[in-house]
Amino acid sequence: GSALRGIPVTFSVGSTTGGTVTPVNAVSDDLGEVRTQWTAGTVSNGDVEIMASIPGMPSAFTTVVVKQGTRNPVALRYATAPSNIVAGDPLPPLKVVVLNGLGDTVKTFTSAVDLVIADGLDVALVGTTTVNAVAGVATFSGLTVERAFAGYRLSATLPADETVPAQLSDAFTVTAATPASVLLVSGDVQSAPPGTTLANPIVVRVVDRFGNWVQGATVSFTVLAGGGTVSPSSRSSDLNGLASTSWTLGSAGTQTISVTVTGSSVSPLTVTATLVLP
């Protein structure tokens, strides 16, 4: 249609906290256009409706939705998420962004951002866990976790502003590192007559340098002295890092077996038993 000049238009804001418009009343110009200026109100964050209507014509109106929000920090967001790692290996650099009420980065924010393990787990996030943001972005480099676990999450907070809620990261998994030692769990210092299988199996556990249980390590049991036998002579460690064997003692002399982890530099473990002679 043709542009209409000289048509009076009234502007109004949909809520008392949605700000003001100036002017409230205006007249269309030669192009049929009418202008007003909106000043945001006291609502921290949210949509505001501005209505333009022609007096005396109830059906002649239009509504514009604008968004208002505080320029202060109100939320945090992970620009990069943590990924699965091996215990002790560094996480990729993590970036936490400080956002205002409009969802934009608060580029003037240069204060501290904290990062910790979430969900109440008593596990340390190793490294520099408090850094100052640069232009609203905090970058954490070289962080690691030393305890194996599936389902870790990180929690980012602003220590100087407790009104900003903590932001949780996506979940990630830390797996055990390579075997570092094999430990005796049970079965040592038993006794039995020659040719008799010990009452209890020899049970060992494979751990990494942080004490995490290592699953899937090949554990070998070898008779060193006494002429006995073990069965099985090799077994993979289970979910708890455990491996076991049954030991049948030999006929005479010192009874010892050696426990090693195949393909590793783990020091051998020596287990002893005592012959009970008739």
MOQUI-V391694 format. One record per run of one state. SS is the DSSP state (helix for helix, strand for strand, loop for the rest). FROM is the first residue (numbers start at 1). TO is the last residue. If there is no record, write none. Layout:
[[SS;FROM;TO] [SS;FROM;TO]]
This chain:
[[loop;1;7] [strand;8;13] [loop;14;19] [strand;20;22] [loop;23;24] [strand;25;27] [loop;28;36] [strand;37;39] [loop;40;44] [strand;45;54] [loop;55;56] [strand;57;69] [loop;70;74] [strand;75;78] [loop;79;84] [strand;85;86] [loop;87;93] [strand;94;99] [loop;100;104] [strand;105;105] [loop;106;111] [strand;112;117] [loop;118;125] [strand;126;126] [loop;127;129] [strand;130;132] [loop;133;133] [strand;134;134] [loop;135;136] [strand;137;140] [loop;141;143] [strand;144;144] [loop;145;148] [strand;149;152] [loop;153;153] [strand;154;157] [loop;158;166] [strand;167;168] [loop;169;171] [strand;172;175] [loop;176;180] [strand;181;186] [loop;187;189] [strand;190;192] [loop;193;196] [strand;197;197] [loop;198;201] [strand;202;207] [loop;208;212] [strand;213;213] [loop;214;217] [strand;218;225] [loop;226;228] [strand;229;231] [loop;232;233] [strand;234;236] [loop;237;241] [strand;242;248] [loop;249;254] [strand;255;261] [loop;262;268] [strand;269;275] [loop;276;278]]
